[in-house]
Amino acid sequence: MTQRFIMVGAGFSGAVVARKLAEAGHACTVVDARDHVAGNCHTARDADTGVMVHTYGPHIFHTGDDEVWDYVRKFGEFAPYKNRVKSTHKGAVYTLPVNLHTMNQFFGTALRPDEMRAHVATLTADIPEPESFEEQALAFVGPDLYAAFFKGYTEKQWGTSPANLPASILKRLPLRFNYDDNYFAHPHQGMPVDGYTALVENILDHPLITVQLNTVFDPATAGDWDHVFWSGPLDGFFGYDIGRLGYRTLDFEEFRADGDWQGCAVMNHPDPDVPFTRITEHKHFAPWESHEKSVLYREYARACEPDDTPYYPIRLVEEKALLVEYVERAKTASNVTFMGRLGTYRYLDMDVTIREALDTADAFLAAQAEGTPPPLFSQSPL
């Protein structure tokens, strides 16, 4: 008997699961409320400049997962790309992540790697075992570098004191005792030459996949389908009836320039008297291309309102308590799997999103074959 599967959301989660199930012989419908696929990874050519613009902010693909790397390259050509971030503090430009160059420039020294290690040890000697972002940052780089590059930026990005945020947010960032300014350490790093939207379109290009854009899915109709793969907001599936999970969102102030405006793709602005967090110059995300003009975004972070695009789950005490309630609600739902960043209320890099989608599709197919319950979450939100 033919089954009817629907994927709500045409980002990486929905596209990858649909492709995997279609290749197993199942017909899949993928719907999205927006007029494009690829979710927040959406890219589009600017008509005036020809620049490939990351519409919802920059996305750099990096992974240590060989299978995921091979998977995305089946659907699009990738060019090498290293994310080299700069930061403007009090009128001077520094290199991030914090490395030997940053340290020497900031303190006016000429330390060697072993001397930097010793210097950092003296800066952080009396810092207790970190529990908050602030304590982690102080233990990481000491008070001066923390105040320069992390404190103001974090307050603007999250709308709260770093003392209120978990240490885990900062643990993702490296500290380098050499001159390596590559922001990521993964062995595979690159950009899709034709953009992320073309990549996702290629994943969805299968005779058993139907894509419907500008389509809002009503969770009340979930029973009309044999299974629903939901990558929308977890609380949205239940109509937000016990409250909304908190997110931060971004506003982008676009501006244009002739030539090369800032000389790099990402320039952080951590000083608290600057209202935005960073400026991104999009043509630098495709250094193999040449453009006479430039498209740039100033990014402003703020609390996410109901009609905004959610970006970063807050996951503080209040949100976690509400999340527990929604997870219990999810356990009462039938024929639905919650997946992706919004469906599991977790911050996910693209490679992790794809890995979880592949694993979710495999688990679903195995459950079908064995007559056991399908996965409820691509990964537990708790």
C-alpha atoms as a printed R data frame, in Angstrom:
    type eleno elety resid chain resno      x      y      z
1   ATOM     1    CA   MET     A     1  0.000  0.000  0.000
2   ATOM     2    CA   THR     A     2  1.317  3.444 -0.949
3   ATOM     3    CA   GLN     A     3  2.145  5.601  2.064
4   ATOM     4    CA   ARG     A     4  1.957  9.380  2.243
5   ATOM     5    CA   PHE     A     5  4.929 11.086  3.874
6   ATOM     6    CA   ILE     A     6  5.279 14.835  4.306
7   ATOM     7    CA   MET     A     7  8.331 16.855  5.285
8   ATOM     8    CA   VAL     A     8  7.457 20.240  6.770
9   ATOM     9    CA   GLY     A     9 10.352 22.557  6.006
10  ATOM    10    CA   ALA     A    10 12.541 22.502  2.900
11  ATOM    11    CA   GLY     A    11 15.836 23.092  4.655
12  ATOM    12    CA   PHE     A    12 18.567 20.484  4.971
13  ATOM    13    CA   SER     A    13 16.565 18.355  7.427
14  ATOM    14    CA   GLY     A    14 13.484 17.993  5.253
15  ATOM    15    CA   ALA     A    15 15.418 17.686  1.998
16  ATOM    16    CA   VAL     A    16 17.835 15.018  3.203
17  ATOM    17    CA   VAL     A    17 15.129 12.861  4.811
18  ATOM    18    CA   ALA     A    18 12.934 13.184  1.712
19  ATOM    19    CA   ARG     A    19 15.798 12.182 -0.569
20  ATOM    20    CA   LYS     A    20 16.697  9.172  1.540
21  ATOM    21    CA   LEU     A    21 13.104  7.931  1.667
22  ATOM    22    CA   ALA     A    22 12.543  8.633 -2.037
23  ATOM    23    CA   GLU     A    23 15.615  6.596 -2.891
24  ATOM    24    CA   ALA     A    24 14.048  3.791 -0.840
25  ATOM    25    CA   GLY     A    25 10.979  3.999 -3.089
26  ATOM    26    CA   HIS     A    26  8.663  6.203 -1.025
27  ATOM    27    CA   ALA     A    27  6.762  9.195 -2.424
28  ATOM    28    CA   CYS     A    28  7.418 12.324 -0.365
29  ATOM    29    CA   THR     A    29  5.877 15.790 -0.278
30  ATOM    30    CA   VAL     A    30  8.046 18.635  0.992
31  ATOM    31    CA   VAL     A    31  6.311 21.882  1.953
32  ATOM    32    CA   ASP     A    32  7.676 25.221  3.071
33  ATOM    33    CA   ALA     A    33  5.974 28.464  4.022
34  ATOM    34    CA   ARG     A    34  8.656 30.502  2.246
35  ATOM    35    CA   ASP     A    35  9.038 30.991 -1.494
36  ATOM    36    CA   HIS     A    36 12.394 29.191 -1.612
37  ATOM    37    CA   VAL     A    37 14.104 26.039 -0.364
38  ATOM    38    CA   ALA     A    38 17.207 25.785  1.859
39  ATOM    39    CA   GLY     A    39 15.713 27.538  4.915
40  ATOM    40    CA   ASN     A    40 18.075 29.995  6.591
41  ATOM    41    CA   CYS     A    41 20.909 28.729  4.375
42  ATOM    42    CA   HIS     A    42 19.196 30.292  1.344
43  ATOM    43    CA   THR     A    43 21.517 32.021 -1.102
44  ATOM    44    CA   ALA     A    44 20.631 34.130 -4.143
45  ATOM    45    CA   ARG     A    45 22.468 36.147 -6.792
46  ATOM    46    CA   ASP     A    46 22.090 39.870 -6.342
47  ATOM    47    CA   ALA     A    47 20.727 41.255 -9.599
48  ATOM    48    CA   ASP     A    48 22.806 44.447 -9.548
49  ATOM    49    CA   THR     A    49 26.220 43.175 -8.443
50  ATOM    50    CA   GLY     A    50 26.107 39.465 -9.301
51  ATOM    51    CA   VAL     A    51 27.274 38.673 -5.762
52  ATOM    52    CA   MET     A    52 26.000 35.455 -4.205
53  ATOM    53    CA   VAL     A    53 24.238 36.755 -1.094
54  ATOM    54    CA   HIS     A    54 23.644 34.654  2.020
55  ATOM    55    CA   THR     A    55 20.145 36.023  2.563
56  ATOM    56    CA   TYR     A    56 19.832 35.066  6.240
57  ATOM    57    CA   GLY     A    57 23.463 35.583  7.163
58  ATOM    58    CA   PRO     A    58 26.634 33.700  6.269
59  ATOM    59    CA   HIS     A    59 26.938 29.916  6.360
60  ATOM    60    CA   ILE     A    60 30.322 28.226  6.030
61  ATOM    61    CA   PHE     A    61 30.329 24.473  5.568
62  ATOM    62    CA   HIS     A    62 32.817 22.656  7.781
63  ATOM    63    CA   THR     A    63 32.809 19.092  9.038
64  ATOM    64    CA   GLY     A    64 34.856 16.204 10.314
65  ATOM    65    CA   ASP     A    65 32.233 13.739  9.107
66  ATOM    66    CA   ASP     A    66 33.576 12.096  5.946
67  ATOM    67    CA   GLU     A    67 30.186 10.643  5.001
68  ATOM    68    CA   VAL     A    68 28.453 14.013  5.248
69  ATOM    69    CA   TRP     A    69 31.228 15.653  3.227
70  ATOM    70    CA   ASP     A    70 30.869 13.027  0.500
71  ATOM    71    CA   TYR     A    71 27.080 13.390  0.634
72  ATOM    72    CA   VAL     A    72 26.916 17.139 -0.012
73  ATOM    73    CA   ARG     A    73 29.466 16.908 -2.809
74  ATOM    74    CA   LYS     A    74 27.199 14.473 -4.630
75  ATOM    75    CA   PHE     A    75 24.744 17.332 -5.087
76  ATOM    76    CA   GLY     A    76 27.015 20.285 -5.747
77  ATOM    77    CA   GLU     A    77 30.587 21.331 -6.378
78  ATOM    78    CA   PHE     A    78 32.416 22.734 -3.353
79  ATOM    79    CA   ALA     A    79 35.325 25.156 -3.471
80  ATOM    80    CA   PRO     A    80 37.832 25.390 -0.606
81  ATOM    81    CA   TYR     A    81 37.045 28.172  1.830
82  ATOM    82    CA   LYS     A    82 38.670 29.134  5.121
83  ATOM    83    CA   ASN     A    83 36.757 31.376  7.505
84  ATOM    84    CA   ARG     A    84 39.174 34.063  8.677
85  ATOM    85    CA   VAL     A    85 37.368 36.474 10.982
86  ATOM    86    CA   LYS     A    86 38.623 39.923 11.956
87  ATOM    87    CA   SER     A    87 37.523 42.093 14.876
88  ATOM    88    CA   THR     A    88 37.605 45.869 15.250
89  ATOM    89    CA   HIS     A    89 38.222 46.991 18.839
90  ATOM    90    CA   LYS     A    90 38.871 50.615 19.807
91  ATOM    91    CA   GLY     A    91 39.983 51.558 16.318
92  ATOM    92    CA   ALA     A    92 42.346 48.631 15.756
93  ATOM    93    CA   VAL     A    93 41.762 45.415 13.800
94  ATOM    94    CA   TYR     A    94 42.641 42.037 15.293
95  ATOM    95    CA   THR     A    95 42.545 38.450 14.102
96  ATOM    96    CA   LEU     A    96 40.109 35.890 15.484
97  ATOM    97    CA   PRO     A    97 39.952 33.281 16.850
98  ATOM    98    CA   VAL     A    98 42.387 34.387 19.546
99  ATOM    99    CA   ASN     A    99 45.794 33.162 18.452
100 ATOM   100    CA   LEU     A   100 49.452 34.055 18.824
101 ATOM   101    CA   HIS     A   101 49.073 37.011 16.439
102 ATOM   102    CA   THR     A   102 46.071 38.348 18.384
103 ATOM   103    CA   MET     A   103 47.925 38.036 21.670
104 ATOM   104    CA   ASN     A   104 51.102 39.706 20.437
105 ATOM   105    CA   GLN     A   105 49.250 42.528 18.709
106 ATOM   106    CA   PHE     A   106 46.967 43.187 21.671
107 ATOM   107    CA   PHE     A   107 49.701 43.237 24.321
108 ATOM   108    CA   GLY     A   108 52.474 44.651 22.105
109 ATOM   109    CA   THR     A   109 54.641 41.589 22.612
110 ATOM   110    CA   ALA     A   110 56.538 39.094 20.468
111 ATOM   111    CA   LEU     A   111 55.763 35.900 22.344
112 ATOM   112    CA   ARG     A   112 56.600 32.435 21.087
113 ATOM   113    CA   PRO     A   113 53.999 29.651 21.443
114 ATOM   114    CA   ASP     A   114 55.407 28.368 24.740
115 ATOM   115    CA   GLU     A   115 55.576 31.922 26.087
116 ATOM   116    CA   MET     A   116 51.956 32.511 25.104
117 ATOM   117    CA   ARG     A   117 50.916 29.376 26.989
118 ATOM   118    CA   ALA     A   118 52.750 30.609 30.050
119 ATOM   119    CA   HIS     A   119 51.278 34.095 29.706
120 ATOM   120    CA   VAL     A   120 47.702 32.773 29.383
121 ATOM   121    CA   ALA     A   121 48.323 30.605 32.444
122 ATOM   122    CA   THR     A   122 49.210 33.683 34.493
123 ATOM   123    CA   LEU     A   123 46.108 35.525 33.225
124 ATOM   124    CA   THR     A   124 43.780 32.697 34.191
125 ATOM   125    CA   ALA     A   125 45.527 31.272 37.278
126 ATOM   126    CA   ASP     A   126 42.918 32.329 39.843
127 ATOM   127    CA   ILE     A   127 39.776 31.584 37.770
128 ATOM   128    CA   PRO     A   128 37.532 28.896 39.328
129 ATOM   129    CA   GLU     A   129 36.064 25.969 37.390
130 ATOM   130    CA   PRO     A   130 33.803 27.797 34.918
131 ATOM   131    CA   GLU     A   131 30.042 27.426 34.997
132 ATOM   132    CA   SER     A   132 28.955 30.544 33.090
133 ATOM   133    CA   PHE     A   133 30.048 31.987 29.753
134 ATOM   134    CA   GLU     A   134 31.834 34.781 31.598
135 ATOM   135    CA   GLU     A   135 33.778 32.394 33.828
136 ATOM   136    CA   GLN     A   136 34.641 30.229 30.830
137 ATOM   137    CA   ALA     A   137 35.901 33.244 28.876
138 ATOM   138    CA   LEU     A   138 37.997 34.478 31.788
139 ATOM   139    CA   ALA     A   139 39.501 31.006 32.205
140 ATOM   140    CA   PHE     A   140 39.994 30.892 28.454
141 ATOM   141    CA   VAL     A   141 41.824 34.157 27.707
142 ATOM   142    CA   GLY     A   142 41.891 36.245 30.887
143 ATOM   143    CA   PRO     A   143 40.132 39.539 31.716
144 ATOM   144    CA   ASP     A   144 41.637 41.892 29.098
145 ATOM   145    CA   LEU     A   145 40.972 39.798 25.997
146 ATOM   146    CA   TYR     A   146 37.580 38.830 27.405
147 ATOM   147    CA   ALA     A   147 36.600 42.487 27.802
148 ATOM   148    CA   ALA     A   148 37.911 43.364 24.340
149 ATOM   149    CA   PHE     A   149 36.485 40.578 22.179
150 ATOM   150    CA   PHE     A   150 33.817 38.631 24.041
151 ATOM   151    CA   LYS     A   151 31.934 40.636 26.680
152 ATOM   152    CA   GLY     A   152 30.343 43.368 24.551
153 ATOM   153    CA   TYR     A   153 29.773 41.094 21.565
154 ATOM   154    CA   THR     A   154 28.022 38.508 23.734
155 ATOM   155    CA   GLU     A   155 25.840 41.074 25.475
156 ATOM   156    CA   LYS     A   156 24.660 42.361 22.104
157 ATOM   157    CA   GLN     A   157 24.209 38.903 20.619
158 ATOM   158    CA   TRP     A   158 22.265 37.393 23.525
159 ATOM   159    CA   GLY     A   159 20.717 40.448 25.188
160 ATOM   160    CA   THR     A   160 21.940 39.475 28.634
161 ATOM   161    CA   SER     A   161 25.068 39.437 30.758
162 ATOM   162    CA   PRO     A   162 27.573 36.695 29.869
163 ATOM   163    CA   ALA     A   163 27.338 35.725 33.545
164 ATOM   164    CA   ASN     A   164 23.814 34.444 32.807
165 ATOM   165    CA   LEU     A   165 24.827 32.248 29.861
166 ATOM   166    CA   PRO     A   166 26.121 28.676 30.022
167 ATOM   167    CA   ALA     A   167 29.833 28.014 29.584
168 ATOM   168    CA   SER     A   168 29.070 25.592 26.744
169 ATOM   169    CA   ILE     A   169 28.457 28.474 24.301
170 ATOM   170    CA   LEU     A   170 32.125 29.470 24.416
171 ATOM   171    CA   LYS     A   171 33.564 25.957 24.482
172 ATOM   172    CA   ARG     A   172 32.970 25.721 20.732
173 ATOM   173    CA   LEU     A   173 35.560 28.461 20.084
174 ATOM   174    CA   PRO     A   174 39.267 27.641 19.759
175 ATOM   175    CA   LEU     A   175 42.329 29.242 21.349
176 ATOM   176    CA   ARG     A   176 45.423 28.911 19.175
177 ATOM   177    CA   PHE     A   177 49.013 29.013 20.375
178 ATOM   178    CA   ASN     A   178 50.332 29.615 16.847
179 ATOM   179    CA   TYR     A   179 49.499 31.952 13.964
180 ATOM   180    CA   ASP     A   180 46.688 29.811 12.551
181 ATOM   181    CA   ASP     A   181 43.733 32.149 11.954
182 ATOM   182    CA   ASN     A   182 41.394 29.545 10.422
183 ATOM   183    CA   TYR     A   183 38.227 29.852 12.506
184 ATOM   184    CA   PHE     A   184 37.418 26.153 12.166
185 ATOM   185    CA   ALA     A   185 39.619 23.109 12.690
186 ATOM   186    CA   HIS     A   186 37.592 20.547 10.724
187 ATOM   187    CA   PRO     A   187 39.421 18.725  7.902
188 ATOM   188    CA   HIS     A   188 36.684 19.514  5.366
189 ATOM   189    CA   GLN     A   189 35.824 23.169  4.796
190 ATOM   190    CA   GLY     A   190 34.256 24.808  1.781
191 ATOM   191    CA   MET     A   191 31.462 26.635  0.028
192 ATOM   192    CA   PRO     A   192 29.055 25.301 -2.604
193 ATOM   193    CA   VAL     A   193 30.074 27.030 -5.822
194 ATOM   194    CA   ASP     A   194 26.476 27.564 -6.932
195 ATOM   195    CA   GLY     A   195 25.192 28.415 -3.450
196 ATOM   196    CA   TYR     A   196 23.242 26.489 -0.831
197 ATOM   197    CA   THR     A   197 19.865 26.907 -2.498
198 ATOM   198    CA   ALA     A   198 21.053 25.156 -5.671
199 ATOM   199    CA   LEU     A   199 22.553 22.418 -3.489
200 ATOM   200    CA   VAL     A   200 19.262 21.789 -1.675
201 ATOM   201    CA   GLU     A   201 17.336 21.966 -4.961
202 ATOM   202    CA   ASN     A   202 19.558 19.189 -6.269
203 ATOM   203    CA   ILE     A   203 18.911 17.064 -3.169
204 ATOM   204    CA   LEU     A   204 15.178 17.514 -3.755
205 ATOM   205    CA   ASP     A   205 15.443 16.709 -7.461
206 ATOM   206    CA   HIS     A   206 13.958 13.197 -7.462
207 ATOM   207    CA   PRO     A   207 10.877 11.854 -9.276
208 ATOM   208    CA   LEU     A   208  9.307 10.710 -6.000
209 ATOM   209    CA   ILE     A   209  9.692 14.117 -4.312
210 ATOM   210    CA   THR     A   210  7.087 16.865 -4.730
211 ATOM   211    CA   VAL     A   211  7.966 20.345 -3.453
212 ATOM   212    CA   GLN     A   212  5.276 22.877 -2.537
213 ATOM   213    CA   LEU     A   213  6.487 26.373 -1.617
214 ATOM   214    CA   ASN     A   214  4.427 29.222 -0.129
215 ATOM   215    CA   THR     A   215  2.552 26.488  1.705
216 ATOM   216    CA   VAL     A   216  1.744 26.645  5.406
217 ATOM   217    CA   PHE     A   217  1.187 23.226  6.947
218 ATOM   218    CA   ASP     A   218 -1.539 22.947  9.564
219 ATOM   219    CA   PRO     A   219 -0.482 20.484 12.293
220 ATOM   220    CA   ALA     A   220 -4.171 19.717 12.818
221 ATOM   221    CA   THR     A   221 -4.013 17.859  9.481
222 ATOM   222    CA   ALA     A   222 -1.110 15.634 10.562
223 ATOM   223    CA   GLY     A   223 -3.496 12.689 10.783
224 ATOM   224    CA   ASP     A   224 -4.090 12.923  7.046
225 ATOM   225    CA   TRP     A   225 -0.558 11.644  6.474
226 ATOM   226    CA   ASP     A   226  1.076  8.319  7.259
227 ATOM   227    CA   HIS     A   227  4.005 10.202  8.785
228 ATOM   228    CA   VAL     A   228  5.009 13.818  9.297
229 ATOM   229    CA   PHE     A   229  8.638 14.934  9.509
230 ATOM   230    CA   TRP     A   230  8.439 18.287 11.251
231 ATOM   231    CA   SER     A   231 11.406 20.683 11.114
232 ATOM   232    CA   GLY     A   232  9.399 23.730 12.150
233 ATOM   233    CA   PRO     A   233  9.420 25.063 15.732
234 ATOM   234    CA   LEU     A   234  8.653 22.360 18.271
235 ATOM   235    CA   ASP     A   235  6.267 24.644 20.155
236 ATOM   236    CA   GLY     A   236  4.674 25.695 16.855
237 ATOM   237    CA   PHE     A   237  3.457 22.137 16.210
238 ATOM   238    CA   PHE     A   238  1.296 22.506 19.321
239 ATOM   239    CA   GLY     A   239  0.129 26.011 18.503
240 ATOM   240    CA   TYR     A   240  2.357 27.540 21.218
241 ATOM   241    CA   ASP     A   241 -0.482 26.718 23.577
242 ATOM   242    CA   ILE     A   242  1.654 26.540 26.719
243 ATOM   243    CA   GLY     A   243  3.981 29.381 25.727
244 ATOM   244    CA   ARG     A   244  6.714 30.197 23.255
245 ATOM   245    CA   LEU     A   245 10.261 28.945 23.476
246 ATOM   246    CA   GLY     A   246 12.699 31.838 23.432
247 ATOM   247    CA   TYR     A   247 14.941 32.664 20.477
248 ATOM   248    CA   ARG     A   248 17.216 35.444 19.400
249 ATOM   249    CA   THR     A   249 16.733 36.792 15.898
250 ATOM   250    CA   LEU     A   250 18.760 38.998 13.570
251 ATOM   251    CA   ASP     A   251 17.990 42.164 11.636
252 ATOM   252    CA   PHE     A   252 20.142 42.841  8.583
253 ATOM   253    CA   GLU     A   253 20.903 46.366  7.437
254 ATOM   254    CA   GLU     A   254 22.021 45.972  3.834
255 ATOM   255    CA   PHE     A   255 24.316 48.489  2.200
256 ATOM   256    CA   ARG     A   256 26.357 48.534 -0.979
257 ATOM   257    CA   ALA     A   257 29.737 49.802 -2.016
258 ATOM   258    CA   ASP     A   258 32.048 50.027 -4.984
259 ATOM   259    CA   GLY     A   259 35.187 47.918 -4.883
260 ATOM   260    CA   ASP     A   260 36.261 46.148 -1.692
261 ATOM   261    CA   TRP     A   261 34.700 47.764  1.366
262 ATOM   262    CA   GLN     A   262 36.293 45.966  4.352
263 ATOM   263    CA   GLY     A   263 38.739 43.495  2.825
264 ATOM   264    CA   CYS     A   264 37.337 40.389  4.521
265 ATOM   265    CA   ALA     A   265 34.133 38.378  4.755
266 ATOM   266    CA   VAL     A   266 33.429 38.903  8.470
267 ATOM   267    CA   MET     A   267 34.390 41.841 10.665
268 ATOM   268    CA   ASN     A   268 33.231 41.590 14.273
269 ATOM   269    CA   HIS     A   269 32.437 44.760 16.213
270 ATOM   270    CA   PRO     A   270 32.532 43.789 19.911
271 ATOM   271    CA   ASP     A   271 32.678 47.291 21.408
272 ATOM   272    CA   PRO     A   272 29.465 47.996 23.360
273 ATOM   273    CA   ASP     A   273 29.039 51.477 21.878
274 ATOM   274    CA   VAL     A   274 28.608 49.957 18.398
275 ATOM   275    CA   PRO     A   275 24.982 48.787 18.054
276 ATOM   276    CA   PHE     A   276 25.605 45.961 15.580
277 ATOM   277    CA   THR     A   277 27.603 42.775 16.180
278 ATOM   278    CA   ARG     A   278 29.377 42.384 12.864
279 ATOM   279    CA   ILE     A   279 29.541 43.365  9.198
280 ATOM   280    CA   THR     A   280 29.607 40.692  6.509
281 ATOM   281    CA   GLU     A   281 30.814 41.387  2.956
282 ATOM   282    CA   HIS     A   282 29.273 38.665  0.855
283 ATOM   283    CA   LYS     A   283 31.501 38.596 -2.196
284 ATOM   284    CA   HIS     A   284 34.355 37.433  0.027
285 ATOM   285    CA   PHE     A   285 32.435 34.208  0.729
286 ATOM   286    CA   ALA     A   286 33.182 33.296 -2.914
287 ATOM   287    CA   PRO     A   287 36.840 34.346 -3.388
288 ATOM   288    CA   TRP     A   288 37.004 32.476 -6.703
289 ATOM   289    CA   GLU     A   289 34.625 35.080 -8.170
290 ATOM   290    CA   SER     A   290 35.366 38.698 -9.096
291 ATOM   291    CA   HIS     A   291 32.889 41.546 -8.608
292 ATOM   292    CA   GLU     A   292 33.364 45.283 -9.016
293 ATOM   293    CA   LYS     A   293 30.642 46.103 -6.496
294 ATOM   294    CA   SER     A   294 29.850 44.757 -3.068
295 ATOM   295    CA   VAL     A   295 26.847 43.820 -0.918
296 ATOM   296    CA   LEU     A   296 27.235 44.047  2.851
297 ATOM   297    CA   TYR     A   297 25.096 43.402  5.928
298 ATOM   298    CA   ARG     A   298 25.267 44.977  9.343
299 ATOM   299    CA   GLU     A   299 23.832 42.449 11.821
300 ATOM   300    CA   TYR     A   300 21.726 43.465 14.820
301 ATOM   301    CA   ALA     A   301 20.603 40.825 17.315
302 ATOM   302    CA   ARG     A   302 17.429 41.113 19.387
303 ATOM   303    CA   ALA     A   303 14.682 39.079 21.035
304 ATOM   304    CA   CYS     A   304 12.604 37.090 18.572
305 ATOM   305    CA   GLU     A   305  8.978 38.145 18.255
306 ATOM   306    CA   PRO     A   306  6.170 35.862 16.943
307 ATOM   307    CA   ASP     A   307  6.465 37.071 13.333
308 ATOM   308    CA   ASP     A   308 10.281 37.015 13.240
309 ATOM   309    CA   THR     A   309 12.633 34.372 11.890
310 ATOM   310    CA   PRO     A   310 14.086 32.418 14.833
311 ATOM   311    CA   TYR     A   311 17.870 31.958 14.773
312 ATOM   312    CA   TYR     A   312 19.410 31.032 18.118
313 ATOM   313    CA   PRO     A   313 17.585 29.037 20.829
314 ATOM   314    CA   ILE     A   314 18.174 30.712 24.181
315 ATOM   315    CA   ARG     A   315 17.950 27.562 26.345
316 ATOM   316    CA   LEU     A   316 18.248 29.294 29.715
317 ATOM   317    CA   VAL     A   317 16.446 28.079 32.829
318 ATOM   318    CA   GLU     A   318 12.978 29.339 31.884
319 ATOM   319    CA   GLU     A   319 13.204 28.028 28.327
320 ATOM   320    CA   LYS     A   320 14.501 24.638 29.436
321 ATOM   321    CA   ALA     A   321 11.579 24.215 31.837
322 ATOM   322    CA   LEU     A   322  9.123 24.957 29.024
323 ATOM   323    CA   LEU     A   323 11.082 22.688 26.688
324 ATOM   324    CA   VAL     A   324 10.600 19.769 29.082
325 ATOM   325    CA   GLU     A   325  6.845 20.343 28.909
326 ATOM   326    CA   TYR     A   326  6.858 20.352 25.113
327 ATOM   327    CA   VAL     A   327  8.941 17.184 24.982
328 ATOM   328    CA   GLU     A   328  6.308 15.493 27.148
329 ATOM   329    CA   ARG     A   329  3.626 16.808 24.798
330 ATOM   330    CA   ALA     A   330  5.545 15.392 21.831
331 ATOM   331    CA   LYS     A   331  5.472 11.951 23.397
332 ATOM   332    CA   THR     A   332  1.676 11.977 23.072
333 ATOM   333    CA   ALA     A   333  1.811 12.725 19.337
334 ATOM   334    CA   SER     A   334  1.575  9.943 16.787
335 ATOM   335    CA   ASN     A   335  2.999  9.620 13.265
336 ATOM   336    CA   VAL     A   336  5.389 12.592 13.685
337 ATOM   337    CA   THR     A   337  9.152 12.982 13.953
338 ATOM   338    CA   PHE     A   338 10.612 16.291 15.151
339 ATOM   339    CA   MET     A   339 13.957 17.160 13.627
340 ATOM   340    CA   GLY     A   340 16.466 19.877 12.903
341 ATOM   341    CA   ARG     A   341 17.350 23.076 14.698
342 ATOM   342    CA   LEU     A   342 13.788 24.240 15.310
343 ATOM   343    CA   GLY     A   343 12.210 20.838 15.830
344 ATOM   344    CA   THR     A   344 14.686 19.915 18.557
345 ATOM   345    CA   TYR     A   345 15.321 23.468 19.861
346 ATOM   346    CA   ARG     A   346 19.097 23.159 19.566
347 ATOM   347    CA   TYR     A   347 21.764 25.183 17.806
348 ATOM   348    CA   LEU     A   348 23.069 22.945 15.005
349 ATOM   349    CA   ASP     A   349 25.769 23.375 12.407
350 ATOM   350    CA   MET     A   350 24.831 22.310  8.897
351 ATOM   351    CA   ASP     A   351 26.901 19.144  8.939
352 ATOM   352    CA   VAL     A   352 25.285 17.970 12.182
353 ATOM   353    CA   THR     A   353 21.841 18.732 10.755
354 ATOM   354    CA   ILE     A   354 22.619 16.568  7.721
355 ATOM   355    CA   ARG     A   355 24.097 13.769  9.831
356 ATOM   356    CA   GLU     A   356 21.012 13.665 12.044
357 ATOM   357    CA   ALA     A   357 18.703 13.728  9.011
358 ATOM   358    CA   LEU     A   358 20.523 10.787  7.424
359 ATOM   359    CA   ASP     A   359 20.395  8.852 10.685
360 ATOM   360    CA   THR     A   360 16.723  9.713 11.203
361 ATOM   361    CA   ALA     A   361 15.793  8.447  7.750
362 ATOM   362    CA   ASP     A   362 17.732  5.225  8.351
363 ATOM   363    CA   ALA     A   363 16.053  4.751 11.736
364 ATOM   364    CA   PHE     A   364 12.635  5.370 10.210
365 ATOM   365    CA   LEU     A   365 13.191  2.829  7.427
366 ATOM   366    CA   ALA     A   366 14.471  0.281  9.939
367 ATOM   367    CA   ALA     A   367 11.430  0.836 12.169
368 ATOM   368    CA   GLN     A   368  9.140  0.342  9.191
369 ATOM   369    CA   ALA     A   369 10.842 -2.911  8.296
370 ATOM   370    CA   GLU     A   370 10.712 -4.178 11.873
371 ATOM   371    CA   GLY     A   371  7.242 -2.900 12.715
372 ATOM   372    CA   THR     A   372  8.583 -0.824 15.619
373 ATOM   373    CA   PRO     A   373  7.804  2.821 16.528
374 ATOM   374    CA   PRO     A   374  9.597  5.417 14.381
375 ATOM   375    CA   PRO     A   375 11.973  7.945 15.987
376 ATOM   376    CA   LEU     A   376 10.204 10.768 17.815
377 ATOM   377    CA   PHE     A   377 13.172 13.158 17.599
378 ATOM   378    CA   SER     A   378 16.172 13.273 15.303
379 ATOM   379    CA   GLN     A   379 18.047 13.869 18.556
380 ATOM   380    CA   SER     A   380 16.726 14.493 22.047
381 ATOM   381    CA   PRO     A   381 16.213 18.203 22.754
382 ATOM   382    CA   LEU     A   382 17.107 17.698 26.425
